[in-house]
């Protein structure tokens, strides 16, 4: 479970760093990129929950 938490932390830190320093100037593209990045983060959260439930079942 620890490697999954490290990857999750890297994703969150990458999201924060992008929003602080590397934003795209076009607002529409920036919003689309933020939505896609947040969707990836939430998908990874669901993957972690699924793998945890699968381990608990065994």
C-alpha positions in Angstrom: 0.0 0.0 0.0 2.9 2.3 0.6 4.0 2.6 -3.0 0.4 3.5 -4.0 0.4 6.3 -1.4 3.7 7.6 -2.7 2.3 7.7 -6.2 -0.8 9.5 -5.0 1.3 12.1 -3.2 3.3 12.7 -6.3 0.1 13.2 -8.3 -1.2 15.7 -5.8 2.1 17.6 -5.5 2.2 17.7 -9.3 -1.3 19.2 -9.4 -0.4 21.8 -6.9 2.9 22.7 -8.6 1.1 23.0 -12.0 -1.5 25.3 -10.6 1.0 27.5 -8.8 3.8 27.8 -11.5 2.9 26.3 -14.9 -0.6 27.3 -15.8 -1.6 27.6 -19.4 -2.5 31.1 -20.4 -5.7 30.2 -22.2 -8.4 29.8 -19.6 -10.4 27.1 -21.5 -7.4 24.9 -22.1 -6.3 25.4 -18.5 -9.7 24.4 -17.2 -9.8 21.3 -19.4 -6.3 20.3 -18.2 -7.3 20.8 -14.5 -10.5 18.7 -15.0 -8.6 15.9 -16.7 -5.8 16.0 -14.0 -8.3 15.9 -11.2 -10.2 13.1 -12.9 -6.9 11.1 -13.0 -6.4 11.7 -9.3 -9.9 10.6 -8.4 -9.6 7.5 -10.6 -6.4 6.7 -8.8 -8.2 7.1 -5.4 -10.8 4.6 -6.6 -8.1 2.2 -7.7 -6.4 2.4 -4.3 -9.8 1.8 -2.6 -10.5 -1.2 -4.9 -7.1 -2.7 -4.2 -7.5 -2.2 -0.5 -10.9 -3.9 -0.5 -9.5 -6.7 -2.5 -6.6 -7.2 0.0 -9.1 -7.1 2.9 -11.2 -9.8 1.3 -8.4 -12.3 1.3 
